[in-house]
C-alpha cells in the first residue's frame, strides 16, 4: 500500500490531498467532503482505509484552499468545476485512465459529487453518499452513476430530504438506513457499518465483483 500526501495543480489553484494506492487497484474512489472540512479528517481516512483493504485506490482532496475556506459560501458551481478538474487531473497525473471511478460524497459534498457526475456522464460509475445534503443539486436526473444513499436512523431531516433525492435519480439506486446512527455517524460501530456498505456498493458497481447475498 502506497500512501502519500499530494498536491494537484488545477488550472486556477493547487489543492492538497491524501492518495492511497494498493499495488494493483481495481478502481479509484474520490472523496468529496464539505467545503469547511479537510483531507486530514480522521473519519474520512478511516473509510478510505476500509476501501483500500478492498483493493480500491482513494483520493481525499480539498477543493478549496485554506484562504478560500474562510470566505466560501459553498458556491456549488465553483466546487463542481474544481471536482471535475480534480478528477481529470488525477486521471492524467496518476495514470488512472483505465480504472473505473466513483465518488464518495459526504454531507454537502454529496451535492457537488452529483453535479460533477452529471457533467462527466459515464466516466463516473458509482456514487455513495453519507448524510447527503442535496438541496443544491440541480441535475440529479442527469446522473448515470449507480447511487447508494446512507443515512442514520436518528437523522430524520436528511432521511426525508433524500427520499426526494432518491425519487429524482434515474440510475440504479438504493437507500440504506443505519439503526441508531446520527448525522455525524459518531456512534460506536456506525461509521464502520457505513464503510462496509460503501465497500460492497463499490465492489458491485465499480469492480464488477459478485456480492454474496448474505453480506447485504
N, C-alpha and C positions, 0 to 999 in steps of 0.2 A: 504494500500500500504506500503510495506516494502522496504526502500531504504537504501543502505549501501555501503561504500567504502571498497573494499575487496582486499586480496592478494591471488593469486593462485600459489601454489608451483608446478611448472613443473619439469621434470627430470633435467634440466640444469639451471633453473633460476626461480625466483619469479617475477610475474608480477602484476601490480596494475590495479584495475578496479572499475567501478560503476555497482552495481547489483540492479535492481528494480524488485520487485515481487508483483503482485496482489495476493489476498488471494487464489484464485483457478485459476491459469493461464491456458489458452488454448494452449499455445505454448511458445517457447523461441526463441528470435532473438539475435544473437551475432553480434555486430558491428565490422567491420574490416576497420580501418582507415589507412591512410598513416603512414609510419614509423616515421615521424617527428611530428605527431600530438599527442594529449593526450586524455585520457578518461575524462578529465575535460572540454573539448571543449563545449562551450555553445550551438552551433548548433546541435551537436550530441545528447546532453542531451535533447534538445527541441524535436527532432524527437522521442527520446525514450519515452518522456512523452506522446506523442500522441499515440504511440503503447501501452503504459501501460494503457491508458484510454480505450483501446480496449481489455483489459484483456490478453495482451501479456507481458511476462517477458522479460527484456532486460539486456544484459551484454555488457558494453563498456569497453574493456580492452586494455592495451598497450602490444603489442607483443615484444617490446624491452625495456630494462632498460634505465634509463637516460644516462648512460655512453655509451651504445650501440648506442643510437640515435645520439650521437656526431660523431661516427665513421662509421655509417652504410652507405652502398652504395645500400640499398634496395635489399639485397640478397633474391631473390624470394624463393629459396629453404629453407633458414632459416626461413623466415616468414611463409611459408606454413607449415613447420614442427611445428612451435610454435602454429599456429592456430589449427592444428589437435590435438595437445596435450592439448591446452586450451579447446577445445570443449569436448574432452574426460574427462578432469578433472572437468569441470563444470557439466557434466552429473553425474559423480561419487560423487563430493563433495556436490552438492545441490539437489541430487535425481531427476534430470531432465530426467531420463531414459525413462519415459513414455510419455514425451512431444515431439511433432514434433518440429524440429529445423530448423531455417532458418538463413541466413546471410544477413546483410545489408552492402554492400561494398561501400566505399567512395573513389573516385579518385583512386590512385594507390592501395588502399586496395581491390578494386574490383578484380584485378588480383590474389591477394592472396586468396580471397574468392573462386574464380573459381577453383584454383589449389587444395585447401583443399576439396572442394565439389567433384571434380573429384576423389580424393583419398578416400573419405569417402562414396562415392556411394549414395545409397538410404537413408542413415541416414540424409542427408540434403535435405529437401523437397522443399525449396523455397529460391530464392535469389533476392534481389532488389539492384540495383547499381545506385549510384548518381554520375554524371560526371565521368563515369568509364574510367580509363586508363588501357587498357587491352593488351597493346603491349607485356607484359612479360608473358601472359598466353600461355601455351604450350599444354594444354589438354582440350580445350573448347569442343571438340567433345565427351568427356567422362563425361560431366556434365549432370546429370539427373534432377537436381532441376529446377522447373519452374522459369524462369528468367524474370524480368522486368528491362529494362534499362531506366533511367530517365535522360534526357538532357535538357539544356536550349537552347532556340532558338537562342541565341546570341553566342553560343559556337560551331561555325561551325567545328572546327578541331575535336572535340570529337564526333560530330554527324556523321561525315564521318567515323571515326575510329570505332564507334560502329555499324554502318551498316555492317561493315566487321565482327565484333564480332557476330552480330545477325545471319549472314549467316552461321557461323560455328557451332552455337549451334543447337543441335538436340532435345532439350527439348521443352516443352511448353514455349512460349516466346512472348514478346511484347516490343515495344519502345514507350515511352511517351515523347513528347517534350513540355516543358512549355514555353509558349509565354512570351517574354520579360525577360527571366532569363539568367544569365551568368553562367560561370563555377562555381563560388562560391555560387550561389543562394542567393546573398545578397540583391536582390531587394525586396521591400515590398510585402509580401504575397507569394513569390515564394517558400520559404522553407516550408511554411505551406501547399502549394499545393502538393509539393513533398512528404511530410509526409503523407498526405491524400491518395495519390496514393499508397504509400508503404503499408499503413494500409489496404487498400482494397485488394491489392495483397496477403498479408499475411493472411487476412481473408479467401480468396478463397482457397489458396494452402497450408496453414498451419492448419487453424482452420476448414476448410471444411464448412464455412458458405456460405449460399446463398447470392449473392451480387445483389442488385437491379440494373437493367439496367440503371436507371436514375442517379445512382451515378458514373457511369463510363464515 
